[in-house]
Amino acid sequence: MDNSDGARSALIVGAGIAGLTTAIALARRGWLVEVIETGAEGAAAGWGLSLTGPSLRALDGLGLADQCLATGYGMSVITNVDANGVANPIELPRLIGQDRPAMAGIARPELHRILRTGALRLGARIYYGLSVSHLDQGDGQVRAELTDATVRTVDLLVGADGIRSVVRDLIGRPTPIRYHGQMVWRALVPRPDWATSIHTFAGTGHQTGVVPISPSQAYVFLTENQVRPDVLPDADLAPRMGDLLAPFSGRVAEIRPQVARSDSVIRRPAQTAFVDTSWSDGTSIVIGDAAHAPSPQMASGAALAIEDGLVLAQELDRCQDTRKALKAFMDRRRERCAVLVKTSVAIASLEQEQRHRDSYPLIEACHQRMALPA
């Protein structure tokens, strides 16, 4: 990196939501930013996600909220339908103004496109098929050896490389990844006319739901309870998901045939991780799922990741001493992130006990807490 003009430099490991958001937030403040990613350009895991109010608030701070709303599907209510067919709507707080939705569903590839374009426009450089293999500290900087045998010496290294973070291990923060007895299925389908907000449906064994991600598309999710985290052949996924949806009636039964013949079904374990010790060694830090990965029940993993990027840049802007800035970042983020991870685990437990009605107040209370400033 050419930092002859005295600009501070950052190397971000991971070009997912947390990494690209951090790249944008730092580049906006004059940092020289490089991002490295092990995956291929344009790859995005999963079909869609929910940008809750805190996500949109943080994106608005980066000037990107309206792009996401225009590409995705805005909404303000989550309607939870229990096993008896009783609807329990949750009105979500509107954090970016009463004239804009409280949240949005969006296709993952579209969100990644918006973030990647934003980072590149600000001068960040992104390299694919590349990771970090070794780190050394010295003189307030970090020396990073990359997997292509090149070296970067930067003022800050950010590990935004997910729940199985390499950076987390390199800075000596081994963290268990916990599986919570659930496999989460998702299938891309045409958006049903009635799906104008998120709908969840509790069953006697599993729970399912529909999340609109554009005017024309939605994804169906299903949480399979008390199952081992095994791997199924791709050809078995759609018919198996269709079988799991068979006990549901009404609106779920209407969309079940589309799921059963879909060619876009994925299945992932519900896992969590939380770094109980410091997230930083002074010049390197882990953020996003590398530091605090929730299970998907609160649909807020993206919110934490986006907030992390913005808050990290804010604290580095306030304080030129990187070590002090990273500590201030952790002081702001630790409790908030811990609460969300713990809440997601509690909801997963209630779901497996078929205590869905007990989970709804917990979900609403956590959304209200997340609405507080980051």
C-alpha beads as a LAMMPS data file, in Angstrom:
LAMMPS data file: protein, C-alpha beads

374 atoms
373 bonds

1 atom types
1 bond types

-500.0 500.0 xlo xhi
-500.0 500.0 ylo yhi
-500.0 500.0 zlo zhi

Masses

1 110.0

Atoms # bond

1 1 1 0.000 0.000 0.000
2 1 1 1.208 3.472 -0.854
3 1 1 0.750 5.550 2.280
4 1 1 3.238 8.270 1.380
5 1 1 0.598 10.882 2.205
6 1 1 0.474 9.695 5.809
7 1 1 -2.928 8.036 5.579
8 1 1 -3.517 5.138 7.941
9 1 1 -3.743 1.703 6.362
10 1 1 -5.937 -1.326 7.019
11 1 1 -6.016 -4.886 5.774
12 1 1 -9.424 -6.531 6.092
13 1 1 -9.642 -10.304 5.945
14 1 1 -13.049 -11.299 4.582
15 1 1 -15.216 -9.647 1.913
16 1 1 -18.531 -10.472 3.521
17 1 1 -20.960 -8.039 5.127
18 1 1 -18.714 -7.088 8.055
19 1 1 -15.575 -6.769 5.935
20 1 1 -17.072 -4.688 3.140
21 1 1 -18.945 -2.434 5.562
22 1 1 -15.709 -1.806 7.439
23 1 1 -13.909 -1.093 4.176
24 1 1 -16.522 1.514 3.261
25 1 1 -16.532 3.134 6.706
26 1 1 -12.718 3.383 6.869
27 1 1 -12.262 4.509 3.251
28 1 1 -14.811 7.287 3.818
29 1 1 -12.496 8.544 6.558
30 1 1 -9.397 8.559 4.371
31 1 1 -7.886 5.184 5.237
32 1 1 -6.010 3.137 2.642
33 1 1 -7.917 -0.142 2.580
34 1 1 -7.238 -3.564 1.116
35 1 1 -9.659 -6.482 1.468
36 1 1 -8.703 -10.107 0.911
37 1 1 -11.219 -12.931 0.512
38 1 1 -10.706 -16.688 0.179
39 1 1 -13.820 -17.130 -1.967
40 1 1 -14.463 -16.204 -5.562
41 1 1 -15.636 -12.766 -6.676
42 1 1 -19.403 -12.477 -6.609
43 1 1 -19.918 -15.512 -4.352
44 1 1 -22.498 -14.985 -1.596
45 1 1 -23.674 -17.759 0.704
46 1 1 -27.460 -18.104 0.924
47 1 1 -30.409 -16.617 -0.908
48 1 1 -31.552 -13.771 1.269
49 1 1 -31.468 -12.068 4.634
50 1 1 -33.298 -9.505 6.722
51 1 1 -31.943 -6.020 7.223
52 1 1 -33.543 -5.112 10.536
53 1 1 -33.874 -1.538 11.787
54 1 1 -30.353 -1.403 13.256
55 1 1 -28.976 -2.659 9.917
56 1 1 -30.772 0.087 8.007
57 1 1 -29.725 2.713 10.550
58 1 1 -26.054 1.763 10.159
59 1 1 -26.369 1.561 6.367
60 1 1 -28.012 4.994 6.398
61 1 1 -24.927 6.272 8.187
62 1 1 -22.917 5.025 5.224
63 1 1 -25.333 6.460 2.654
64 1 1 -26.496 3.017 1.481
65 1 1 -29.889 2.429 3.114
66 1 1 -31.975 3.749 0.228
67 1 1 -30.097 1.599 -2.300
68 1 1 -30.894 -1.470 -0.208
69 1 1 -34.546 -0.482 0.178
70 1 1 -34.849 0.099 -3.569
71 1 1 -33.333 -3.299 -4.354
72 1 1 -34.994 -5.280 -1.561
73 1 1 -38.457 -5.340 -0.026
74 1 1 -39.357 -2.938 2.773
75 1 1 -41.651 -3.967 5.636
76 1 1 -42.416 -3.125 9.242
77 1 1 -44.163 -6.160 10.778
78 1 1 -43.265 -9.727 11.694
79 1 1 -46.345 -11.920 11.938
80 1 1 -45.740 -15.034 14.056
81 1 1 -48.484 -17.664 13.726
82 1 1 -48.478 -20.248 16.507
83 1 1 -49.325 -23.951 16.212
84 1 1 -53.004 -23.169 16.867
85 1 1 -53.168 -20.719 13.976
86 1 1 -53.233 -17.620 16.193
87 1 1 -51.326 -14.689 14.694
88 1 1 -48.996 -12.671 16.941
89 1 1 -47.836 -9.593 15.005
90 1 1 -44.769 -7.657 16.136
91 1 1 -44.557 -4.036 14.979
92 1 1 -40.907 -3.194 14.545
93 1 1 -39.449 0.218 15.429
94 1 1 -38.750 2.503 12.459
95 1 1 -35.225 3.715 13.078
96 1 1 -34.601 5.725 9.894
97 1 1 -37.809 7.755 9.865
98 1 1 -41.541 7.143 9.808
99 1 1 -41.592 7.553 6.029
100 1 1 -39.295 4.569 5.501
101 1 1 -39.794 0.889 6.405
102 1 1 -38.623 -0.593 9.676
103 1 1 -36.698 -3.359 7.908
104 1 1 -36.065 -4.902 4.515
105 1 1 -35.588 -8.338 3.045
106 1 1 -32.879 -8.453 0.417
107 1 1 -31.140 -11.018 -1.757
108 1 1 -27.634 -11.688 -0.455
109 1 1 -26.015 -11.247 -3.878
110 1 1 -27.688 -7.832 -4.208
111 1 1 -26.496 -6.686 -0.776
112 1 1 -22.965 -7.863 -1.538
113 1 1 -23.069 -6.049 -4.888
114 1 1 -24.097 -2.790 -3.205
115 1 1 -21.381 -3.099 -0.547
116 1 1 -18.668 -4.208 -2.976
117 1 1 -19.478 -1.358 -5.393
118 1 1 -19.463 1.136 -2.523
119 1 1 -16.072 -0.043 -1.275
120 1 1 -14.487 0.022 -4.741
121 1 1 -15.916 3.473 -5.490
122 1 1 -14.145 4.808 -2.402
123 1 1 -10.808 3.373 -3.489
124 1 1 -10.655 0.137 -1.509
125 1 1 -8.891 -2.726 -3.275
126 1 1 -10.404 -6.210 -3.086
127 1 1 -8.488 -9.397 -3.853
128 1 1 -10.078 -12.844 -4.115
129 1 1 -8.671 -16.328 -3.563
130 1 1 -6.436 -14.989 -0.813
131 1 1 -6.161 -15.196 2.976
132 1 1 -3.653 -14.538 5.743
133 1 1 -1.239 -17.180 7.047
134 1 1 0.857 -15.430 9.716
135 1 1 0.786 -12.228 11.752
136 1 1 3.489 -10.301 13.640
137 1 1 3.204 -7.094 15.673
138 1 1 5.814 -4.399 15.900
139 1 1 6.136 -0.612 16.257
140 1 1 2.378 -0.107 16.357
141 1 1 1.799 -1.967 13.107
142 1 1 0.997 -5.519 12.063
143 1 1 2.923 -7.510 9.476
144 1 1 0.678 -9.965 7.643
145 1 1 1.975 -12.802 5.516
146 1 1 -0.615 -13.794 2.916
147 1 1 -1.281 -17.172 1.363
148 1 1 0.269 -16.054 -1.935
149 1 1 3.582 -15.446 -0.084
150 1 1 3.252 -11.648 -0.262
151 1 1 3.438 -9.417 2.809
152 1 1 1.439 -6.401 3.979
153 1 1 2.504 -4.083 6.815
154 1 1 -0.463 -2.016 7.997
155 1 1 -1.708 0.038 10.921
156 1 1 -4.718 -2.209 11.456
157 1 1 -5.765 -5.728 10.553
158 1 1 -9.461 -6.601 10.753
159 1 1 -10.577 -10.222 10.897
160 1 1 -14.031 -10.249 9.315
161 1 1 -13.643 -13.815 8.130
162 1 1 -16.693 -15.459 9.680
163 1 1 -17.507 -17.987 12.348
164 1 1 -14.492 -20.165 11.421
165 1 1 -12.144 -17.203 11.512
166 1 1 -8.479 -17.760 10.678
167 1 1 -7.575 -14.368 12.149
168 1 1 -9.209 -15.293 15.463
169 1 1 -6.840 -18.245 15.779
170 1 1 -3.791 -16.273 14.603
171 1 1 -4.254 -13.682 17.375
172 1 1 -4.699 -16.407 19.978
173 1 1 -8.442 -16.308 20.570
174 1 1 -9.565 -19.936 20.108
175 1 1 -13.350 -20.010 20.441
176 1 1 -15.709 -23.001 20.396
177 1 1 -18.398 -23.132 17.723
178 1 1 -21.568 -24.455 19.321
179 1 1 -24.271 -26.371 17.478
180 1 1 -27.797 -25.970 18.851
181 1 1 -29.621 -29.003 17.488
182 1 1 -31.233 -27.242 14.536
183 1 1 -30.681 -27.287 10.780
184 1 1 -31.979 -24.251 8.901
185 1 1 -33.332 -24.751 5.379
186 1 1 -33.917 -21.990 2.816
187 1 1 -35.484 -22.106 -0.649
188 1 1 -35.948 -19.293 -3.152
189 1 1 -39.525 -18.993 -4.480
190 1 1 -41.710 -16.431 -6.274
191 1 1 -43.128 -14.047 -3.674
192 1 1 -46.725 -14.957 -2.777
193 1 1 -49.136 -12.016 -3.014
194 1 1 -49.919 -12.261 0.709
195 1 1 -46.229 -12.119 1.745
196 1 1 -45.984 -8.369 2.281
197 1 1 -44.042 -8.855 5.520
198 1 1 -42.227 -11.655 7.301
199 1 1 -44.532 -14.521 8.299
200 1 1 -43.500 -17.373 10.589
201 1 1 -45.553 -20.518 11.228
202 1 1 -45.015 -22.798 14.225
203 1 1 -45.655 -26.506 13.737
204 1 1 -45.753 -29.450 16.076
205 1 1 -42.181 -30.416 15.213
206 1 1 -40.550 -27.623 13.253
207 1 1 -41.186 -24.003 12.283
208 1 1 -41.219 -22.323 8.920
209 1 1 -41.771 -18.928 7.383
210 1 1 -41.600 -16.668 4.370
211 1 1 -39.381 -13.604 3.936
212 1 1 -39.932 -11.337 0.890
213 1 1 -36.642 -10.107 -0.583
214 1 1 -37.914 -8.216 -3.640
215 1 1 -41.288 -7.494 -5.283
216 1 1 -40.938 -10.756 -7.206
217 1 1 -38.999 -13.065 -4.883
218 1 1 -39.084 -14.474 -1.366
219 1 1 -37.351 -17.235 0.467
220 1 1 -38.992 -19.936 2.525
221 1 1 -37.098 -20.993 5.633
222 1 1 -37.639 -24.051 7.774
223 1 1 -35.960 -24.787 11.092
224 1 1 -35.568 -28.517 11.612
225 1 1 -35.359 -29.365 15.317
226 1 1 -33.362 -31.995 17.195
227 1 1 -31.332 -33.247 14.275
228 1 1 -27.659 -34.038 13.779
229 1 1 -25.635 -31.621 11.615
230 1 1 -25.113 -34.093 8.798
231 1 1 -24.694 -33.329 5.093
232 1 1 -27.291 -34.398 2.525
233 1 1 -26.748 -34.811 -1.231
234 1 1 -27.843 -31.753 -3.196
235 1 1 -30.387 -33.822 -5.129
236 1 1 -32.144 -34.743 -1.863
237 1 1 -32.546 -31.219 -0.503
238 1 1 -35.684 -29.973 -2.292
239 1 1 -37.776 -33.158 -1.857
240 1 1 -36.660 -33.483 1.761
241 1 1 -37.619 -29.879 2.525
242 1 1 -40.962 -30.527 0.848
243 1 1 -41.490 -33.526 3.135
244 1 1 -40.703 -31.441 6.227
245 1 1 -43.296 -28.864 5.145
246 1 1 -46.010 -31.510 4.619
247 1 1 -47.542 -31.235 8.135
248 1 1 -48.239 -27.516 7.643
249 1 1 -51.558 -26.395 6.188
250 1 1 -52.937 -23.111 4.870
251 1 1 -50.483 -20.713 3.306
252 1 1 -47.507 -23.019 3.817
253 1 1 -49.316 -25.786 1.929
254 1 1 -49.827 -23.359 -0.962
255 1 1 -46.096 -22.802 -1.457
256 1 1 -44.906 -26.313 -0.587
257 1 1 -45.022 -27.592 -4.226
258 1 1 -42.727 -24.752 -5.315
259 1 1 -40.233 -25.628 -2.595
260 1 1 -40.326 -29.347 -3.363
261 1 1 -39.260 -28.773 -6.963
262 1 1 -36.905 -25.868 -6.311
263 1 1 -33.317 -25.971 -7.546
264 1 1 -32.234 -23.400 -4.956
265 1 1 -32.439 -25.138 -1.567
266 1 1 -29.673 -24.821 1.004
267 1 1 -29.342 -26.354 4.486
268 1 1 -27.087 -25.021 7.229
269 1 1 -26.554 -25.786 10.942
270 1 1 -27.684 -23.289 13.584
271 1 1 -24.411 -22.409 15.283
272 1 1 -23.083 -19.712 17.576
273 1 1 -19.704 -18.448 18.679
274 1 1 -18.674 -15.680 21.061
275 1 1 -15.149 -14.560 21.933
276 1 1 -15.225 -14.223 25.723
277 1 1 -11.759 -12.653 25.922
278 1 1 -10.556 -9.484 24.194
279 1 1 -11.353 -9.352 20.490
280 1 1 -8.059 -7.566 19.823
281 1 1 -4.324 -7.994 20.396
282 1 1 -3.657 -4.270 19.978
283 1 1 -3.272 -3.901 16.212
284 1 1 -5.557 -6.723 15.003
285 1 1 -9.211 -7.275 15.846
286 1 1 -11.995 -9.695 14.970
287 1 1 -15.493 -8.418 14.233
288 1 1 -18.804 -9.741 12.914
289 1 1 -19.317 -13.497 13.084
290 1 1 -15.619 -13.947 13.823
291 1 1 -16.247 -12.327 17.223
292 1 1 -19.955 -12.900 17.906
293 1 1 -21.992 -15.209 15.679
294 1 1 -25.667 -15.593 16.664
295 1 1 -28.015 -18.295 15.448
296 1 1 -30.548 -16.965 12.907
297 1 1 -33.632 -16.681 15.140
298 1 1 -33.321 -12.916 15.627
299 1 1 -32.429 -12.248 11.973
300 1 1 -29.869 -9.790 13.301
301 1 1 -26.463 -11.223 12.484
302 1 1 -26.188 -8.805 9.569
303 1 1 -27.160 -5.923 11.854
304 1 1 -24.306 -6.655 14.230
305 1 1 -21.850 -7.017 11.341
306 1 1 -22.846 -3.730 9.697
307 1 1 -22.852 -1.879 13.015
308 1 1 -19.389 -3.257 13.778
309 1 1 -17.919 -1.718 10.640
310 1 1 -19.431 1.693 11.310
311 1 1 -18.651 1.792 15.044
312 1 1 -15.081 0.590 14.498
313 1 1 -14.446 3.422 12.050
314 1 1 -16.030 5.930 14.439
315 1 1 -13.769 4.932 17.316
316 1 1 -10.648 4.940 15.134
317 1 1 -11.654 8.418 13.971
318 1 1 -12.003 9.641 17.557
319 1 1 -8.652 8.304 18.694
320 1 1 -5.404 8.085 16.712
321 1 1 -4.029 5.520 19.181
322 1 1 -5.176 2.241 17.592
323 1 1 -4.955 0.205 20.781
324 1 1 -7.148 2.662 22.704
325 1 1 -9.589 2.941 19.812
326 1 1 -9.988 -0.839 19.600
327 1 1 -10.642 -1.020 23.333
328 1 1 -13.288 1.705 23.039
329 1 1 -14.887 -0.241 20.183
330 1 1 -15.076 -3.396 22.285
331 1 1 -16.480 -1.464 25.245
332 1 1 -19.313 -0.224 23.018
333 1 1 -20.020 -3.545 21.350
334 1 1 -19.454 -6.417 23.792
335 1 1 -22.662 -6.330 25.857
336 1 1 -24.933 -5.593 22.894
337 1 1 -23.521 -8.461 20.869
338 1 1 -23.521 -10.850 23.835
339 1 1 -27.199 -10.153 24.526
340 1 1 -28.165 -10.937 20.952
341 1 1 -26.162 -14.166 20.830
342 1 1 -27.597 -15.328 24.175
343 1 1 -31.136 -14.411 23.103
344 1 1 -30.796 -16.352 19.868
345 1 1 -29.692 -19.419 21.848
346 1 1 -32.627 -19.035 24.264
347 1 1 -35.096 -18.829 21.375
348 1 1 -33.581 -21.914 19.755
349 1 1 -34.100 -23.796 23.017
350 1 1 -37.730 -22.669 23.315
351 1 1 -38.412 -23.691 19.718
352 1 1 -37.118 -27.177 20.328
353 1 1 -39.332 -27.430 23.416
354 1 1 -42.295 -26.365 21.246
355 1 1 -42.766 -23.285 23.444
356 1 1 -43.229 -20.906 20.526
357 1 1 -45.587 -18.532 22.300
358 1 1 -42.968 -18.073 25.031
359 1 1 -40.407 -17.089 22.417
360 1 1 -42.457 -14.256 20.874
361 1 1 -42.100 -11.796 23.814
362 1 1 -38.386 -12.579 23.922
363 1 1 -38.054 -11.769 20.220
364 1 1 -39.967 -8.504 20.590
365 1 1 -37.978 -7.416 23.658
366 1 1 -34.683 -8.117 21.898
367 1 1 -35.746 -6.106 18.829
368 1 1 -36.619 -3.208 21.130
369 1 1 -33.226 -3.460 22.819
370 1 1 -31.452 -3.589 19.481
371 1 1 -33.293 -0.396 18.519
372 1 1 -31.222 1.469 21.130
373 1 1 -28.166 3.292 19.759
374 1 1 -25.282 1.055 18.774

Bonds

1 1 1 2
2 1 2 3
3 1 3 4
4 1 4 5
5 1 5 6
6 1 6 7
7 1 7 8
8 1 8 9
9 1 9 10
10 1 10 11
11 1 11 12
12 1 12 13
13 1 13 14
14 1 14 15
15 1 15 16
16 1 16 17
17 1 17 18
18 1 18 19
19 1 19 20
20 1 20 21
21 1 21 22
22 1 22 23
23 1 23 24
24 1 24 25
25 1 25 26
26 1 26 27
27 1 27 28
28 1 28 29
29 1 29 30
30 1 30 31
31 1 31 32
32 1 32 33
33 1 33 34
34 1 34 35
35 1 35 36
36 1 36 37
37 1 37 38
38 1 38 39
39 1 39 40
40 1 40 41
41 1 41 42
42 1 42 43
43 1 43 44
44 1 44 45
45 1 45 46
46 1 46 47
47 1 47 48
48 1 48 49
49 1 49 50
50 1 50 51
51 1 51 52
52 1 52 53
53 1 53 54
54 1 54 55
55 1 55 56
56 1 56 57
57 1 57 58
58 1 58 59
59 1 59 60
60 1 60 61
61 1 61 62
62 1 62 63
63 1 63 64
64 1 64 65
65 1 65 66
66 1 66 67
67 1 67 68
68 1 68 69
69 1 69 70
70 1 70 71
71 1 71 72
72 1 72 73
73 1 73 74
74 1 74 75
75 1 75 76
76 1 76 77
77 1 77 78
78 1 78 79
79 1 79 80
80 1 80 81
81 1 81 82
82 1 82 83
83 1 83 84
84 1 84 85
85 1 85 86
86 1 86 87
87 1 87 88
88 1 88 89
89 1 89 90
90 1 90 91
91 1 91 92
92 1 92 93
93 1 93 94
94 1 94 95
95 1 95 96
96 1 96 97
97 1 97 98
98 1 98 99
99 1 99 100
100 1 100 101
101 1 101 102
102 1 102 103
103 1 103 104
104 1 104 105
105 1 105 106
106 1 106 107
107 1 107 108
108 1 108 109
109 1 109 110
110 1 110 111
111 1 111 112
112 1 112 113
113 1 113 114
114 1 114 115
115 1 115 116
116 1 116 117
117 1 117 118
118 1 118 119
119 1 119 120
120 1 120 121
121 1 121 122
122 1 122 123
123 1 123 124
124 1 124 125
125 1 125 126
126 1 126 127
127 1 127 128
128 1 128 129
129 1 129 130
130 1 130 131
131 1 131 132
132 1 132 133
133 1 133 134
134 1 134 135
135 1 135 136
136 1 136 137
137 1 137 138
138 1 138 139
139 1 139 140
140 1 140 141
141 1 141 142
142 1 142 143
143 1 143 144
144 1 144 145
145 1 145 146
146 1 146 147
147 1 147 148
148 1 148 149
149 1 149 150
150 1 150 151
151 1 151 152
152 1 152 153
153 1 153 154
154 1 154 155
155 1 155 156
156 1 156 157
157 1 157 158
158 1 158 159
159 1 159 160
160 1 160 161
161 1 161 162
162 1 162 163
163 1 163 164
164 1 164 165
165 1 165 166
166 1 166 167
167 1 167 168
168 1 168 169
169 1 169 170
170 1 170 171
171 1 171 172
172 1 172 173
173 1 173 174
174 1 174 175
175 1 175 176
176 1 176 177
177 1 177 178
178 1 178 179
179 1 179 180
180 1 180 181
181 1 181 182
182 1 182 183
183 1 183 184
184 1 184 185
185 1 185 186
186 1 186 187
187 1 187 188
188 1 188 189
189 1 189 190
190 1 190 191
191 1 191 192
192 1 192 193
193 1 193 194
194 1 194 195
195 1 195 196
196 1 196 197
197 1 197 198
198 1 198 199
199 1 199 200
200 1 200 201
201 1 201 202
202 1 202 203
203 1 203 204
204 1 204 205
205 1 205 206
206 1 206 207
207 1 207 208
208 1 208 209
209 1 209 210
210 1 210 211
211 1 211 212
212 1 212 213
213 1 213 214
214 1 214 215
215 1 215 216
216 1 216 217
217 1 217 218
218 1 218 219
219 1 219 220
220 1 220 221
221 1 221 222
222 1 222 223
223 1 223 224
224 1 224 225
225 1 225 226
226 1 226 227
227 1 227 228
228 1 228 229
229 1 229 230
230 1 230 231
231 1 231 232
232 1 232 233
233 1 233 234
234 1 234 235
235 1 235 236
236 1 236 237
237 1 237 238
238 1 238 239
239 1 239 240
240 1 240 241
241 1 241 242
242 1 242 243
243 1 243 244
244 1 244 245
245 1 245 246
246 1 246 247
247 1 247 248
248 1 248 249
249 1 249 250
250 1 250 251
251 1 251 252
252 1 252 253
253 1 253 254
254 1 254 255
255 1 255 256
256 1 256 257
257 1 257 258
258 1 258 259
259 1 259 260
260 1 260 261
261 1 261 262
262 1 262 263
263 1 263 264
264 1 264 265
265 1 265 266
266 1 266 267
267 1 267 268
268 1 268 269
269 1 269 270
270 1 270 271
271 1 271 272
272 1 272 273
273 1 273 274
274 1 274 275
275 1 275 276
276 1 276 277
277 1 277 278
278 1 278 279
279 1 279 280
280 1 280 281
281 1 281 282
282 1 282 283
283 1 283 284
284 1 284 285
285 1 285 286
286 1 286 287
287 1 287 288
288 1 288 289
289 1 289 290
290 1 290 291
291 1 291 292
292 1 292 293
293 1 293 294
294 1 294 295
295 1 295 296
296 1 296 297
297 1 297 298
298 1 298 299
299 1 299 300
300 1 300 301
301 1 301 302
302 1 302 303
303 1 303 304
304 1 304 305
305 1 305 306
306 1 306 307
307 1 307 308
308 1 308 309
309 1 309 310
310 1 310 311
311 1 311 312
312 1 312 313
313 1 313 314
314 1 314 315
315 1 315 316
316 1 316 317
317 1 317 318
318 1 318 319
319 1 319 320
320 1 320 321
321 1 321 322
322 1 322 323
323 1 323 324
324 1 324 325
325 1 325 326
326 1 326 327
327 1 327 328
328 1 328 329
329 1 329 330
330 1 330 331
331 1 331 332
332 1 332 333
333 1 333 334
334 1 334 335
335 1 335 336
336 1 336 337
337 1 337 338
338 1 338 339
339 1 339 340
340 1 340 341
341 1 341 342
342 1 342 343
343 1 343 344
344 1 344 345
345 1 345 346
346 1 346 347
347 1 347 348
348 1 348 349
349 1 349 350
350 1 350 351
351 1 351 352
352 1 352 353
353 1 353 354
354 1 354 355
355 1 355 356
356 1 356 357
357 1 357 358
358 1 358 359
359 1 359 360
360 1 360 361
361 1 361 362
362 1 362 363
363 1 363 364
364 1 364 365
365 1 365 366
366 1 366 367
367 1 367 368
368 1 368 369
369 1 369 370
370 1 370 371
371 1 371 372
372 1 372 373
373 1 373 374
